[in-house]
Amino acid sequence: MKPKLLLLSVCFSVFYLFTDLNWQVGHYLSQHEFYANLWHHRSLISSITGLISFLLCAIIGYYVFYELLYRRKNKFLSIVAYLLFGIPFMIFCRYLVQEVLAYGIWGYHNYSEDMRQPLRYFMDNIYFSVYYSGFGLVFFFIQFSGYNLKVQNELVLQNRTAELSFLRSQVNPHFLFNSLNNVYTLVYQGSQKALPAIGKLSELLRYMLYEKEELVPLDKEVQYLLNYIDLQLMRYDFDPFKEIIINTPANNKFNIAPLTLIPFVENAFKHGDLRDSAYPLKIKLTVEGKQLQLDVENKTGDFFKDEQGGIGLENVKKRLQLIYGADHDLQQHEPDGLFKVKLKINLHG
């Protein structure tokens, strides 16, 4: 937050000239001498010196709270300094401008001799000092409120970014460890699928380690999904029952958050029973217009989670909420030994 003295000066000048003109018009009309005296030389001098002295009041009030409330974060000290030092200094500045400098240049005093007595002058100017410095205070608190709102929005954004990074960091190691275990099993068994599995794994790692953008082309995410499915299917010593439909438009220009689709497919492979032909693993990905829909269905198997556990669908839900908010809909059902997930996302171009 930087001091905006130029903007304060312009706004105050408009405010002061408007209020001073209203006072001048009312004063001269009441004396029936409006046209003769409105632009009288002495009246102009009073208005100009008043503008200067009261602008100083507004600036002093602004700076007291800027230095003590904004920079030093001391509310009590700012109020005390304003009342005990700010107001007396404002009164001194007005006296210096109107009763010393203006008199030395034009030979006019703004106050009569008896009103220039120190105590009377001080008491009379408390009101004016508070009134016109109040403009500076209002200006400061408007700016200060805007600054605080900006800081709060930046903190929200930083927290959101940090939480997304944390959730994504949970996703990557989990998939990596599971994939390494699958490849290890194939190598240990001497399977002919081992080398293709290593190739698929290298592609997965490249995507996971080097794709750091918040949004990636949908084609990349879909290819990553296909590689992951191929790698998972290689680890079975039987032909899993499955129905996989991937239907996305060619050369589409849609973007999606990386690693958005994988957790639901990974969950189906890890906890699903792929031996029952009556309940095959179903994965269907379609894009119609700007809406992506992922349907995953699997028979629930009697499997225990590994010791380390996974990221859990609750974390996936949080990540989706942070990224897409109202632009997504996630539904889960578990009817009669089945686990069904339906995810809809309004894609961004």
Residue pairs with C-beta under 8 A, 6 or more apart in sequence:
1 70
1 143
1 144
1 147
3 62
3 63
3 66
4 139
4 143
5 59
5 62
8 58
8 59
8 62
8 136
8 139
9 55
9 59
11 135
11 139
12 54
12 55
12 58
12 132
12 135
12 136
12 139
13 51
13 55
15 135
16 50
16 51
16 54
16 55
16 132
17 47
17 51
20 47
20 50
20 51
24 38
24 43
24 47
25 34
25 38
28 34
28 37
28 38
31 37
37 43
42 108
45 102
45 106
45 108
46 98
46 108
46 110
49 97
49 98
49 101
49 102
49 110
50 98
50 110
52 97
53 93
53 94
53 97
53 98
54 94
54 128
54 132
55 132
56 90
56 93
56 94
56 97
57 90
57 93
57 94
57 128
57 129
57 132
57 133
57 136
58 132
58 133
58 135
58 136
58 139
59 136
60 86
60 89
60 90
60 93
60 133
60 136
61 82
61 86
61 90
61 133
61 134
61 135
61 136
61 137
61 140
62 136
62 137
62 139
62 140
63 136
64 78
64 81
64 82
64 85
64 86
65 78
65 82
65 137
65 140
65 141
65 144
66 140
68 74
68 77
68 78
68 81
69 75
69 78
69 144
70 140
70 144
70 147
72 78
82 133
86 133
87 126
87 129
87 130
87 133
88 122
90 125
90 129
90 133
91 121
91 122
91 125
91 126
91 129
94 125
94 128
94 129
95 121
95 125
98 109
98 110
98 111
99 109
99 110
99 111
99 116
102 108
102 109
102 110
103 109
109 116
111 121
111 124
114 120
115 121
115 124
160 322
163 318
163 322
164 214
164 319
164 322
164 323
167 311
167 315
167 318
167 319
167 322
168 258
168 259
168 319
170 311
170 315
171 259
171 262
171 263
171 311
171 319
172 208
172 209
172 259
174 266
174 308
174 310
174 311
175 204
175 208
175 228
175 259
175 262
175 266
176 204
176 205
176 208
177 308
178 266
178 270
179 201
179 204
179 228
179 231
180 201
182 197
182 231
182 232
182 234
182 235
183 194
183 197
183 198
183 201
183 231
185 235
186 193
186 194
186 197
186 234
186 235
187 194
191 234
193 234
193 235
196 230
196 234
197 231
197 234
197 235
200 227
200 228
200 230
200 231
200 234
201 231
203 224
203 227
204 224
204 227
204 228
204 231
207 220
207 224
207 227
207 258
208 259
211 220
211 258
213 258
214 257
214 323
215 255
215 256
215 257
215 258
215 348
216 255
216 256
216 257
216 258
217 253
217 254
217 255
217 256
218 248
218 252
218 254
218 255
218 256
218 287
218 292
218 347
219 248
219 252
220 258
221 256
221 258
221 259
221 260
221 261
222 246
222 248
222 261
222 285
224 258
224 259
224 262
225 246
225 261
225 262
225 265
225 285
226 246
228 262
228 265
228 266
229 244
229 265
229 283
232 265
232 266
232 269
233 240
233 242
236 274
238 275
240 274
240 275
240 280
240 281
241 274
241 275
241 276
241 277
241 279
241 280
241 281
242 274
242 280
242 281
242 282
242 283
243 280
243 281
243 282
243 283
243 284
244 281
244 282
244 283
244 284
245 283
245 284
245 285
245 286
246 283
246 285
247 284
247 285
247 286
247 287
248 285
248 286
248 287
249 287
252 287
253 349
254 287
254 290
254 292
254 347
254 348
254 349
255 347
255 348
255 349
256 292
256 345
256 347
256 348
257 319
257 323
257 324
260 319
260 320
260 323
260 345
261 285
261 294
261 343
263 311
263 313
263 316
264 294
264 296
264 313
264 316
264 341
264 343
265 283
265 296
266 310
267 296
267 310
267 313
267 339
267 341
268 281
268 283
268 296
268 297
268 298
268 339
268 341
269 281
270 303
270 310
271 298
271 300
271 301
271 303
271 339
272 281
272 298
272 299
272 300
272 301
272 339
273 279
273 298
273 299
273 300
273 301
273 302
274 280
274 281
274 298
274 299
276 299
279 298
279 299
279 337
279 338
281 297
281 298
281 299
282 295
282 296
282 297
282 298
283 294
283 295
283 296
284 293
284 294
284 295
284 296
285 292
285 293
285 294
285 295
286 292
286 293
287 293
287 347
290 346
290 347
290 349
291 344
291 345
291 346
291 347
292 343
292 344
292 345
292 347
293 342
293 343
293 344
294 341
294 342
294 343
295 340
295 341
295 342
295 343
296 340
296 341
297 338
297 339
297 340
297 341
298 338
298 339
299 337
299 338
299 339
300 334
300 337
300 338
300 339
313 332
317 330
320 328
320 330
320 343
320 345
321 328
324 345
324 346
327 345
327 346
328 343
328 344
328 345
328 346
329 342
329 343
329 344
330 341
330 342
330 343
330 344
331 340
331 341
331 342
331 343
332 339
332 340
332 341
333 339
333 340
334 340
